[in-house]
Amino acid sequence: MNQEKIGKFIAQCRKEKNLTQIQLAEKLNISDKAVSKWETGRGMPDSSIMLQLCNYLEINVNELLSGEHLKDTQYEEKANENIINIVKEADRSKKTKNMIIIVLAILLFVFLMIKISIAIYNNIEISLDYDDSLIKCKIENDNIICTFNGSSLVSLSSEAINTDTETLIFITGKMLLQNKIRSHFETWHSMAQLNNGESPTFNSQIIIDKNKNIENCKDKIKVYYTTESFTKIKKATKEELQKIVEESHLMNEN
């Protein structure tokens, strides 16, 4: 439908009735701005007042939608044309609404993915590679003491495995992925404040009492730093355990 043509026709009919925009608006219980919007082609009368508007202007809906006075011979042709135009407008409106729904659904999905990603990111722990400038290990009497110095919080954990002749203690260090990214941890020395003599921001420590914390501890003890999972270490065969030992870093032994 040609809204501009319809608007000019409404203005023409209103003037033929010697009505101002305000007077027509009062008859329809609407604002004169709405009438002005119709007549300038920026809007269409709502279907709820279309019949009332046609009655005041002494035209029919077919003429209103055609934007002109119709002769008797034109009614059927214009009626069919207007019906087709209304169907097309409805289809366009439906497609627009469907598109809006699809866009909103996509935005909601993206928002949820971002929230989930942030939640995962905030809770992911990564294993840290060995660096002798950061991690130290000493054996004092019955205690094995491991410390990790740096500018981000690191959690240390241990697992002890008894062989026929010795006890192997595996130490691993982990930190949150978000801390790794924020501290530019991939350079390592950004954490190793020990290198320039500054005091470390964090000092993670684990103390293992060989009598209390290790069942049937052997006299001979070796302490390794590893990035291997403790589950794999506990289930490892002798050959697999030997390979893990070879790939780990010996930090201390007695």
Summary of the structure (lengths in Angstrom):
residues: 254
radius of gyration: 40.8
end to end distance: 93.5
largest distance: 114.3
contacts: 682
relative contact order: 0.10
helix: 50%
strand: 21%
